[in-house]
């Protein structure tokens, strides 16, 4: 029996989404702008998160063309004011992406800068092509990397290297990213997507519930009451007691 064809999510303009039997493939799709993250892309990635939350599966995230994402849309950022900053427009999305229930793998080539780097940091695993470059040049534009880099990057590469990137404008090429643990593998140019799929092949061979709980525990988001309730929901005692309650109410 042949494997079902991927289901393509329609109606999106800045990203493409395919749902296969065991994963989502999400592609940032503004190649003329180096896949810069604008407001439309933020909104559509929220839509993607909603799809994954409703029907969980691992996610492969990549970019169309030579680059992963060359940053946020500077024209839009220039017009944002205090209220937009307080709203945490990009940060809220990247936090939501980081909290997706099953593992996320970013396949990165070319630039992953600014907001593009922060989106990559929000993934669980990163695979880099030889051309990959990570950096956060926001202070040079009069702002800071406020969409997750200040708290994710130190945990990924250590505080010293994170300060070099965030304060001194250091960029990390693929080999430096591998040396500091930011990426799992560096592969020849053009092979990053295939390598990420192979990583996902290994991931999906594991039990989904085990993956989900492992991610929650490692991220520190596992709530003991949710886990305890999940155990109780599966017991015969819960079903028997609730059945007795409903039957008693119906008799009344």
C-alpha positions as a Markdown table, in Angstrom:
| # | Residue | x | y | z |
|---|---|---|---|---|
| 1 | Unk | 0.0 | 0.0 | 0.0 |
| 2 | Unk | 1.5 | 3.4 | -1.1 |
| 3 | Unk | 2.0 | 6.1 | 1.5 |
| 4 | Unk | -0.6 | 8.9 | 1.4 |
| 5 | Unk | 0.4 | 12.0 | -0.5 |
| 6 | Unk | 1.3 | 15.0 | 1.6 |
| 7 | Unk | -1.6 | 17.3 | 2.4 |
| 8 | Unk | -0.8 | 20.9 | 1.5 |
| 9 | Unk | -2.4 | 23.6 | 3.6 |
| 10 | Unk | -3.9 | 26.3 | 1.3 |
| 11 | Unk | -4.6 | 30.0 | 1.8 |
| 12 | Unk | -1.1 | 30.9 | 3.1 |
| 13 | Unk | 1.0 | 33.5 | 1.4 |
| 14 | Unk | 4.3 | 33.7 | 3.3 |
| 15 | Unk | 4.8 | 30.1 | 4.4 |
| 16 | Unk | 4.0 | 26.7 | 2.8 |
| 17 | Unk | 2.9 | 23.8 | 5.0 |
| 18 | Unk | 2.7 | 20.1 | 4.1 |
| 19 | Unk | 1.3 | 17.5 | 6.5 |
| 20 | Unk | 2.6 | 14.1 | 5.8 |
| 21 | Unk | 1.7 | 10.9 | 7.7 |
| 22 | Unk | 4.2 | 11.6 | 10.5 |
| 23 | Unk | 5.4 | 15.2 | 10.3 |
| 24 | Unk | 4.7 | 18.8 | 9.2 |
| 25 | Unk | 7.1 | 20.5 | 6.8 |
| 26 | Unk | 6.9 | 24.3 | 7.2 |
| 27 | Unk | 8.8 | 26.5 | 4.8 |
| 28 | Unk | 9.3 | 30.2 | 5.2 |
| 29 | Unk | 8.5 | 31.5 | 1.7 |
| 30 | Unk | 9.6 | 35.1 | 1.0 |
| 31 | Unk | 12.8 | 34.3 | -0.9 |
| 32 | Unk | 13.0 | 37.8 | -2.6 |
| 33 | Unk | 13.3 | 39.2 | 1.0 |
| 34 | Unk | 15.6 | 36.5 | 2.3 |
| 35 | Unk | 12.5 | 35.1 | 4.0 |
| 36 | Unk | 12.4 | 38.1 | 6.3 |
| 37 | Unk | 9.7 | 37.7 | 9.0 |
| 38 | Unk | 7.0 | 40.3 | 8.6 |
| 39 | Unk | 3.6 | 40.7 | 10.2 |
| 40 | Unk | 1.9 | 38.6 | 7.7 |
| 41 | Unk | 4.3 | 35.7 | 8.3 |
| 42 | Unk | 3.9 | 36.1 | 12.1 |
| 43 | Unk | 0.1 | 35.7 | 11.6 |
| 44 | Unk | 0.5 | 32.7 | 9.3 |
| 45 | Unk | 2.9 | 31.0 | 11.7 |
| 46 | Unk | 0.4 | 31.4 | 14.4 |
| 47 | Unk | -2.0 | 29.6 | 12.1 |
| 48 | Unk | 0.6 | 26.8 | 11.7 |
| 49 | Unk | 1.0 | 26.5 | 15.5 |
| 50 | Unk | -2.8 | 26.1 | 15.8 |
| 51 | Unk | -2.7 | 23.3 | 13.3 |
| 52 | Unk | 0.1 | 21.5 | 15.1 |
| 53 | Unk | -1.5 | 22.0 | 18.5 |
| 54 | Unk | -4.8 | 20.5 | 17.3 |
| 55 | Unk | -3.1 | 17.6 | 15.5 |
| 56 | Unk | 0.3 | 17.1 | 17.1 |
| 57 | Unk | 3.3 | 15.8 | 15.0 |
| 58 | Unk | 6.9 | 16.8 | 14.8 |
| 59 | Unk | 7.8 | 19.8 | 12.7 |
| 60 | Unk | 10.5 | 20.4 | 10.2 |
| 61 | Unk | 11.1 | 24.2 | 9.7 |
| 62 | Unk | 13.2 | 25.6 | 6.8 |
| 63 | Unk | 13.3 | 28.5 | 4.3 |
| 64 | Unk | 12.9 | 28.7 | 0.6 |
| 65 | Unk | 16.0 | 29.4 | -1.4 |
| 66 | Unk | 19.5 | 30.1 | -0.1 |
| 67 | Unk | 18.5 | 31.5 | 3.3 |
| 68 | Unk | 16.6 | 30.4 | 6.4 |
| 69 | Unk | 15.5 | 33.9 | 7.4 |
| 70 | Unk | 17.5 | 37.1 | 7.0 |
| 71 | Unk | 15.8 | 38.8 | 10.0 |
| 72 | Unk | 12.6 | 40.7 | 10.6 |
| 73 | Unk | 11.2 | 43.2 | 8.2 |
| 74 | Unk | 13.1 | 46.3 | 9.0 |
| 75 | Unk | 10.5 | 48.6 | 7.3 |
| 76 | Unk | 7.8 | 47.3 | 9.6 |
| 77 | Unk | 10.1 | 47.4 | 12.7 |
| 78 | Unk | 10.9 | 51.0 | 12.0 |
| 79 | Unk | 7.2 | 52.0 | 12.3 |
| 80 | Unk | 6.6 | 50.0 | 15.5 |
| 81 | Unk | 6.3 | 51.9 | 18.7 |
| 82 | Unk | 6.1 | 51.3 | 22.5 |
| 83 | Unk | 2.7 | 49.6 | 22.4 |
| 84 | Unk | 3.9 | 47.1 | 19.8 |
| 85 | Unk | 7.0 | 46.4 | 21.8 |
| 86 | Unk | 5.0 | 45.7 | 24.9 |
| 87 | Unk | 2.8 | 43.4 | 22.9 |
| 88 | Unk | 5.8 | 41.1 | 22.2 |
| 89 | Unk | 4.6 | 40.4 | 18.7 |
| 90 | Unk | 7.5 | 38.2 | 17.6 |
| 91 | Unk | 8.4 | 36.9 | 21.0 |
| 92 | Unk | 4.8 | 35.6 | 21.6 |
| 93 | Unk | 5.0 | 33.6 | 18.4 |
| 94 | Unk | 8.4 | 32.2 | 19.0 |
| 95 | Unk | 7.5 | 31.2 | 22.6 |
| 96 | Unk | 4.4 | 29.4 | 21.1 |
| 97 | Unk | 6.5 | 27.7 | 18.5 |
| 98 | Unk | 9.0 | 26.6 | 21.2 |
| 99 | Unk | 6.1 | 25.1 | 23.3 |
| 100 | Unk | 4.7 | 22.9 | 20.5 |
| 101 | Unk | 4.1 | 19.5 | 22.0 |
| 102 | Unk | 6.4 | 17.4 | 19.8 |
| 103 | Unk | 10.0 | 18.0 | 18.6 |
| 104 | Unk | 10.8 | 20.7 | 16.1 |
| 105 | Unk | 13.9 | 20.5 | 13.8 |
| 106 | Unk | 15.2 | 23.5 | 11.9 |
| 107 | Unk | 17.0 | 23.0 | 8.6 |
| 108 | Unk | 19.2 | 26.0 | 8.1 |
| 109 | Unk | 21.2 | 27.4 | 5.2 |
| 110 | Unk | 22.5 | 30.9 | 4.6 |
| 111 | Unk | 21.4 | 33.6 | 6.9 |
| 112 | Unk | 19.6 | 33.1 | 10.2 |
| 113 | Unk | 19.9 | 36.6 | 11.5 |
| 114 | Unk | 17.9 | 38.7 | 13.9 |
| 115 | Unk | 14.4 | 37.4 | 14.2 |
| 116 | Unk | 15.3 | 34.5 | 11.9 |
| 117 | Unk | 18.0 | 33.5 | 14.4 |
| 118 | Unk | 15.5 | 33.8 | 17.2 |
| 119 | Unk | 13.1 | 31.5 | 15.4 |
| 120 | Unk | 15.8 | 29.0 | 14.9 |
| 121 | Unk | 16.7 | 29.2 | 18.6 |
| 122 | Unk | 13.1 | 28.4 | 19.4 |
| 123 | Unk | 13.4 | 25.0 | 17.7 |
| 124 | Unk | 14.5 | 21.9 | 19.6 |
| 125 | Unk | 17.2 | 20.8 | 17.1 |
| 126 | Unk | 19.0 | 22.7 | 14.4 |
| 127 | Unk | 20.8 | 21.1 | 11.3 |
| 128 | Unk | 23.0 | 23.5 | 9.4 |
| 129 | Unk | 24.3 | 23.6 | 5.9 |
| 130 | Unk | 27.9 | 24.8 | 5.4 |
| 131 | Unk | 26.6 | 28.2 | 4.4 |
| 132 | Unk | 24.7 | 28.8 | 7.6 |
| 133 | Unk | 25.4 | 32.0 | 9.6 |
| 134 | Unk | 23.7 | 32.9 | 12.9 |
| 135 | Unk | 23.7 | 36.4 | 14.4 |
| 136 | Unk | 21.8 | 39.1 | 16.2 |
| 137 | Unk | 22.7 | 42.5 | 14.9 |
| 138 | Unk | 19.7 | 44.3 | 16.6 |
| 139 | Unk | 21.7 | 46.7 | 18.8 |
| 140 | Unk | 23.2 | 48.2 | 15.6 |
| 141 | Unk | 19.7 | 49.1 | 14.6 |
| 142 | Unk | 19.0 | 50.7 | 18.0 |
| 143 | Unk | 17.0 | 47.9 | 19.4 |
| 144 | Unk | 17.7 | 44.6 | 21.2 |
| 145 | Unk | 17.0 | 41.0 | 20.3 |
| 146 | Unk | 13.8 | 40.8 | 22.3 |
| 147 | Unk | 12.1 | 37.7 | 20.7 |
| 148 | Unk | 13.9 | 35.1 | 22.8 |
| 149 | Unk | 17.6 | 35.4 | 22.1 |
| 150 | Unk | 18.4 | 36.9 | 25.5 |
| 151 | Unk | 17.1 | 33.9 | 27.3 |
| 152 | Unk | 17.4 | 31.1 | 24.8 |
| 153 | Unk | 20.9 | 31.7 | 23.3 |
| 154 | Unk | 22.7 | 31.6 | 26.7 |
| 155 | Unk | 21.2 | 28.2 | 27.5 |
| 156 | Unk | 22.2 | 27.0 | 24.0 |
| 157 | Unk | 25.8 | 28.2 | 23.8 |
| 158 | Unk | 26.7 | 29.6 | 27.2 |
| 159 | Unk | 26.6 | 33.1 | 28.5 |
| 160 | Unk | 30.0 | 34.1 | 27.3 |
| 161 | Unk | 29.3 | 33.2 | 23.6 |
| 162 | Unk | 25.8 | 34.6 | 23.8 |
| 163 | Unk | 27.2 | 38.0 | 25.0 |
| 164 | Unk | 29.7 | 37.9 | 22.1 |
| 165 | Unk | 26.7 | 37.5 | 19.7 |
| 166 | Unk | 24.3 | 39.8 | 21.4 |
| 167 | Unk | 26.6 | 42.6 | 22.5 |
| 168 | Unk | 29.7 | 42.5 | 20.2 |
| 169 | Unk | 27.8 | 41.6 | 17.0 |
| 170 | Unk | 29.7 | 38.3 | 16.5 |
| 171 | Unk | 28.2 | 36.0 | 13.9 |
| 172 | Unk | 28.5 | 32.2 | 14.2 |
| 173 | Unk | 29.3 | 30.3 | 11.0 |
| 174 | Unk | 28.2 | 26.7 | 10.7 |
| 175 | Unk | 31.5 | 25.3 | 12.2 |
| 176 | Unk | 31.4 | 27.7 | 15.2 |
| 177 | Unk | 27.7 | 26.9 | 15.7 |
| 178 | Unk | 28.6 | 23.2 | 15.8 |
| 179 | Unk | 31.5 | 23.8 | 18.1 |
| 180 | Unk | 29.3 | 25.6 | 20.6 |
| 181 | Unk | 26.4 | 23.2 | 20.4 |
| 182 | Unk | 24.0 | 25.4 | 18.7 |
| 183 | Unk | 23.5 | 22.9 | 15.9 |
| 184 | Unk | 23.5 | 19.1 | 15.9 |
| 185 | Unk | 25.2 | 18.6 | 12.5 |
| 186 | Unk | 26.8 | 20.5 | 9.7 |
| 187 | Unk | 26.3 | 19.0 | 6.3 |
| 188 | Unk | 27.4 | 20.0 | 2.8 |
| 189 | Unk | 25.6 | 22.8 | 1.1 |
| 190 | Unk | 22.2 | 21.8 | -0.2 |
| 191 | Unk | 21.9 | 18.7 | 2.1 |
| 192 | Unk | 20.5 | 20.4 | 5.2 |
| 193 | Unk | 16.9 | 19.5 | 4.4 |
| 194 | Unk | 17.5 | 15.9 | 3.7 |
| 195 | Unk | 19.6 | 15.6 | 6.9 |
| 196 | Unk | 16.8 | 17.2 | 8.9 |
| 197 | Unk | 14.3 | 14.7 | 7.5 |
| 198 | Unk | 16.7 | 11.9 | 8.5 |
| 199 | Unk | 16.8 | 13.3 | 12.0 |
| 200 | Unk | 13.0 | 13.4 | 12.0 |
| 201 | Unk | 12.9 | 9.8 | 10.8 |
| 202 | Unk | 14.7 | 8.8 | 14.0 |
| 203 | Unk | 12.4 | 11.0 | 16.1 |
| 204 | Unk | 9.2 | 9.6 | 14.7 |
| 205 | Unk | 10.4 | 6.0 | 15.4 |
| 206 | Unk | 10.0 | 6.8 | 19.1 |
| 207 | Unk | 6.7 | 6.7 | 21.0 |
| 208 | Unk | 4.9 | 10.1 | 20.6 |
| 209 | Unk | 3.8 | 10.2 | 24.3 |
| 210 | Unk | 7.3 | 9.5 | 25.4 |
| 211 | Unk | 8.6 | 12.3 | 23.2 |
| 212 | Unk | 6.0 | 14.7 | 24.4 |
| 213 | Unk | 6.7 | 14.0 | 28.1 |
| 214 | Unk | 10.5 | 14.1 | 27.5 |
| 215 | Unk | 10.3 | 17.5 | 25.8 |
| 216 | Unk | 8.0 | 18.9 | 28.6 |
| 217 | Unk | 10.3 | 17.7 | 31.3 |
| 218 | Unk | 13.5 | 18.9 | 29.6 |
| 219 | Unk | 11.9 | 22.3 | 28.9 |
| 220 | Unk | 10.6 | 22.5 | 32.5 |
| 221 | Unk | 7.0 | 22.9 | 31.3 |
| 222 | Unk | 5.7 | 19.6 | 32.6 |
| 223 | Unk | 3.0 | 20.4 | 35.2 |
| 224 | Unk | 2.6 | 17.7 | 37.8 |
| 225 | Unk | -1.2 | 18.2 | 38.0 |
| 226 | Unk | -1.5 | 17.6 | 34.2 |
| 227 | Unk | 0.5 | 14.4 | 34.4 |
| 228 | Unk | -1.4 | 13.2 | 37.5 |
| 229 | Unk | -4.7 | 14.0 | 35.8 |
| 230 | Unk | -3.7 | 12.1 | 32.7 |
| 231 | Unk | -2.9 | 9.0 | 34.8 |
| 232 | Unk | -6.3 | 9.3 | 36.6 |
| 233 | Unk | -8.2 | 9.8 | 33.4 |
| 234 | Unk | -7.1 | 6.4 | 32.2 |
| 235 | Unk | -8.2 | 4.5 | 35.3 |
| 236 | Unk | -11.3 | 2.2 | 35.5 |
| 237 | Unk | -12.1 | 3.8 | 38.9 |
| 238 | Unk | -12.6 | 7.2 | 37.3 |
| 239 | Unk | -14.9 | 5.8 | 34.6 |
| 240 | Unk | -16.9 | 3.7 | 37.1 |
| 241 | Unk | -17.4 | 6.6 | 39.5 |
| 242 | Unk | -18.4 | 9.0 | 36.8 |
| 243 | Unk | -20.8 | 6.5 | 35.3 |
| 244 | Unk | -22.4 | 5.9 | 38.7 |
| 245 | Unk | -22.8 | 9.7 | 39.2 |
| 246 | Unk | -24.5 | 10.1 | 35.8 |
| 247 | Unk | -26.8 | 7.1 | 36.3 |
| 248 | Unk | -27.8 | 8.5 | 39.7 |
| 249 | Unk | -28.5 | 11.9 | 38.2 |
| 250 | Unk | -30.5 | 10.4 | 35.4 |
| 251 | Unk | -32.7 | 8.4 | 37.9 |
| 252 | Unk | -33.6 | 11.7 | 39.6 |
